[in-house]
């Protein structure tokens, strides 16, 4: 046995005054009395009559010296050499991924894992050390190697649940790096086994895998995306996939709503291990937050609801310059997102989003997007030649978004204009003679689209191709081609572009305003549960993630309270869903060789000085009892 603090032996000198106090006799005080008759009788009754009276006095001295010896020996902190040689280093890896939130435990699998972790912490010996790592969205060390059990319990309790995927393998690799060059090492893994290569990892010699939870069926939304329609200006398409990860058939409902308004309710009948994937076509110009919800409650709530963001479609003002064409007016009036105004002469600086020129072409096209139909003259982008007699479209660019669902090869186009571009033009439809019938120009002032067909003599306005072409042109001018704000899976890291904000005008400000200005310009990332964290300022792009919660994340200006009436619109919103079949499948893998754990306490898990102090307290209690019973004096 060795002593960690041998200097504490100097306290043994306290035995000297203890012995002196027992040797010294109390000097009797003389007091005059009226008679000694009664005192002599008492003295004769109390005088020592046997050796036991002296032993009672010495036994009390021995108990006091033994108590002092135990306290001094505890102060020296004795230890056995084997304690140092056999000390262990343990890393506790706790899986806090989405599947660990399943409520088939009490109350969750993560709570069961924490209780098991507390049991393992209590089993540590005095010289053992432990570290704690979580294996959720990303491996994280919550506590380094230490033998302080209170710190370990606090770190274990601080592990928060997440909706992210499991990163058990990465966490175990991190634990192995922490335990590098350590002989007596062990990795204890608390998980439900819902991760790839679980069978291989569980069988590793340096890993003790302990299972939590039980085999539980689950139904979840494994995919949910929305995008704007390529044809309908206010339409959108929803892709939803629901999977039944259980051994029994399930009936439930899938409810779709947009900003709280019910869009559709779909009854589902899923066979065991069945899956349903469906595309829903709906219409809405306003856009907003689209959510899907399963009516069937189960053990995992994270995959019972999913979110997607539908871009807004704004109404666009269109100015039609014509002497009168019923077909053109009706086709633009039929587009829900167009506010049409008809004029007879073009203006140099139009205020509308799009200017449509029917035959009337100025020498210089106006700024902004321009669509020209049946050009009546030359301009800065082209010259006009002779009319083409009955041209036939022999070639068209099928890859262009302008030509989506458009066929011009069966359209009659008598007396179409011959167009001679002056610069670079993207020809979308070509006649047999090689003349362009539909072409597009890219210029700094705005895009230009030219259709050389005479609508009065062609049958194009009578065919469905014409409104489709005009709708494609509106989407091309506005830059919205089936916008898709992809809903990300939990655990993803994404790069977000921040819109440039105009610099505020300089003006005199009070001291309070000057102090509050930086806070108002600061961007913060707000999670679905309302927690915030600041983002770097002054950047055009910022990387955020990993996103570890299901719901809608948002980037907002600092100083605004969530849900308040004065809260400004978020700069950016990001939908995040579980979308992970491995996490949604709550059934424990079959055939895994789970272990209990070999981390058990030695010497009761306490140092020797602890038991010496306990013995000292016990001895003090024994002395008090013997004194009360008059066994010692």
Protein Blocks (a to p, Z undefined) as FASTA:
>chain_A
ZZfblmlmmmmmmmmmmmmmmmpccdddddddfbfklmmmmmmmmpcfbfklmmmmmmmm
mmmmmmmmmmmmmmnopadfklmmmpccddddddfbfklmpckbcfbfklmmmmmmmmmm
mmpcfkbccdddddbfbccdfbdcdfbfklmmmmmmmpccdfbdcdfkmmmmmmmmmmgo
ifbdcdddddehiaghklmmmmpmkbccddedjdddddddfbdcddddfklmmbccdddd
ddddbfbdcdddddddeehiafbdcdddddehiacddddddddfkgpadddddfbdcfbl
klmpccdddddddddddddddebifklmmmmmmpmkbccdddfbdcfbdcbfbdcdehia
cfbdcedjdddehiabdcfkbccddddehiacfbdcfkbmklgoiafklcccehiacddd
fbdcddfbdcfkopafbdcdddfkbccdddfbdfklpcklmpmklmmmmmmmmmmmnopa
hiacddddehiacddddddddddddddddfklmmmmmmmmpccdddfkopacdddehiab
dcedddfbecjdddddehiaghiaklccdfbdcdddfkpaklmmmcdcehiacdfbfcdc
eehlpafklmmmmmmmmmmmmmmmmmmnomaZZ
